[in-house]
Amino acid sequence: EKIMALTRRLDDDGGSYGIVGNSQPMKVIFQLIERAVQSDANVLISGESGTGKELVANALHESGKRKSGPFVKINCSALNETLIESELFGHAKGAFTGAYQHRKGLFEMAAGGDIFLDEIGDIPLGTQAKLLRVVETKHLERIGGSRDVYVDVRIIAATNRNLSERVESGLFRKDLFYRLNVLPIPLPPLRQREGDIPLLVFSMLEENRKTLNKKILRVSPE
């Protein structure tokens, strides 16, 4: 069976986005993706590290209604509260030491497209309150600024944490969780889709064969 027949295609151009699998859990995921690309609602992708959250986010943008717009990404766990607010919302000139000019945030840069908030579960509570306003009203205020800025974006968020548990423990706002979790896509770990392992192996072999331009030995079933 040819490898291209094993790779699920998600758009009319034949792009696979690196998503491989035909197990029952993955068939459910493909259905959820296809539902999400037809909508403009916020999406929350959950799953353990390595389950392909960014691949799904890429698929949602490249096949979605906003594919002609920008796709902006940020890892929310990599920045402290001050830096992440400046990155997300921008800042006005003189807002803090080193702010020598007005700066647009990632939400403004993503206008007309999608913004991917990876590891959303690590955002500080103070930032969550400001993010909630943007989600609810599509308006933000730059740090140190006094003018409302309208931002037309769809949010694709991802987390490897159990946000329901974080809500119960007071570490994540319930209202923000429900605003983001409009279209949930829970990705299964590989141990729940072992039937896809041969497909993934063959896909990797094919990718390396093309890269190296040479024949690669077959892998035994064992």
Protein Blocks (a to p, Z undefined) as FASTA:
>chain_A
ZZklmpccfbfnopaklpacjbfklmmmmmmmmmmmmpcbdcddeddehilpmmmmmmmm
mmmmklmmccddddfklpcfklmmmmmnopaehkaghiabccddfklmmgoiacddehkl
lpcfklmmmmmmmmmnopacdehiabdcddddddddddfbdfklmmmnopacfklmmmmm
mpgcddddfklmmmlmmmmmmmmmmmmmmmnopacddddfZZ
